[in-house]
Amino acid sequence: MKITKERTDKRGKRIVTVELDAGEHIVAFNPNAHYRTGYPLEDVVGGHIILDSEHVTWCSIEQRWVS
């Protein structure tokens, strides 16, 4: 994802234009709200936790998640 344009209007709302790679999706999270994760975990987590997450990939050589 790449942000190509961002501005704030008179009401304080952010207007953002983004460029997504093939297969990417965009979702908005409120840091003060709570969200239920999907099956099989179905945990409830705060939006601030989701916003602090980072993209990782599985390393088959080391057998662990790496940043």
C-alpha positions in Angstrom: 0.0 0.0 0.0 1.2 3.5 -0.9 -0.5 6.7 0.2 -0.5 9.0 -2.8 -2.5 11.9 -1.3 -3.7 13.0 2.1 -5.5 16.0 3.4 -7.8 17.1 6.2 -11.1 18.9 5.4 -12.9 21.7 7.3 -14.7 19.2 9.5 -11.5 17.5 10.6 -12.0 14.4 8.5 -9.0 12.9 6.8 -9.3 12.3 3.1 -6.7 9.7 1.9 -6.0 8.3 -1.6 -4.1 5.0 -1.6 -2.5 2.7 -4.1 -3.0 -1.0 -3.4 -0.9 -3.8 -4.8 -2.8 -6.8 -6.4 -4.3 -8.9 -3.6 -4.2 -6.2 -1.0 -7.2 -4.9 0.9 -7.7 -1.9 3.1 -9.6 -1.8 6.4 -10.0 1.1 8.8 -9.6 0.6 12.6 -10.5 2.9 15.4 -7.9 2.7 18.2 -10.6 3.2 20.8 -12.9 0.4 19.5 -12.8 -3.4 20.0 -12.9 -6.0 17.2 -13.5 -9.8 17.2 -11.0 -11.8 15.2 -12.1 -14.4 12.8 -12.4 -18.2 13.2 -10.6 -20.2 14.7 -9.4 -17.7 17.4 -12.5 -15.4 17.7 -10.7 -13.2 20.3 -11.8 -9.7 21.0 -8.9 -7.2 20.8 -8.6 -3.4 21.0 -8.1 -1.4 17.8 -4.9 0.0 19.2 -3.4 -3.5 19.3 -4.3 -4.1 15.7 -2.8 -0.8 14.7 0.5 -1.7 16.5 0.8 -4.9 14.5 3.5 -5.5 11.8 3.7 -7.6 8.7 5.5 -10.9 9.1 6.3 -13.9 6.9 7.0 -17.5 7.8 10.6 -18.6 7.4 10.7 -22.3 6.6 14.4 -22.5 7.3 14.3 -21.0 10.8 10.7 -22.3 11.4 9.5 -19.0 12.9 7.7 -15.8 12.0 10.1 -13.0 10.9 9.6 -9.3 10.2 
